Amino acid sequence: MKKIFLILLPAILICLFSFAQDQAPANQTAVNPADIKIFKGNIAQVEYEERTRDFPARIDAIDERTQRLVFVVADKIPIRAKDGSAISLRKVKNENKIVMEYVKKHGNKIVQSITVVE
């Protein structure tokens, strides 16, 4: 009996370890596609040093009605240039025309993706 247990123990531990890695971290929750909203407008200002680790940047943008909106940029989101290549947030400049996908959570507009149009 002890031999069978000692043989099965490593297999059980490997299975438990694999299962634990497949689980999403508690702070990353899945976004319902129905909750995603689209913003089209121009960037007024990009602040790279936001106060928290998970949200390192903030974008102030102006929509078609010249209304200024504030967006919180989550860490590690897809950002695309006009040619479709991946770029960093530091390459996004003031006055760029952009399209952003965002969700509203806890009173904040949290950006899910950014595409530079012009």
Stockholm file with secondary structure:
# STOCKHOLM 1.0

chainA/1-118         MKKIFLILLPAILICLFSFAQDQAPANQTAVNPADIKIFKGNIAQVEYEERTRDFPARIDAIDERTQRLVFVVADKIPIRAKDGSAISLRKVKNENKIVMEYVKKHGNKIVQSITVVE
#=GR chainA/1-118 SS CHHHHHHHHHHHHHHHHHHHHHSCCTTCCCCCGGGCEEEEEEEEEEECCCSSSSCCEEEEEECTTCCEEEEEECTTCCEECTTSCBCCGGGCCTTCEEEEEEEEETTEEEEEEEEECC
#=GC SS_cons         CHHHHHHHHHHHHHHHHHHHHHSCCTTCCCCCGGGCEEEEEEEEEEECCCSSSSCCEEEEEECTTCCEEEEEECTTCCEECTTSCBCCGGGCCTTCEEEEEEEEETTEEEEEEEEECC
//
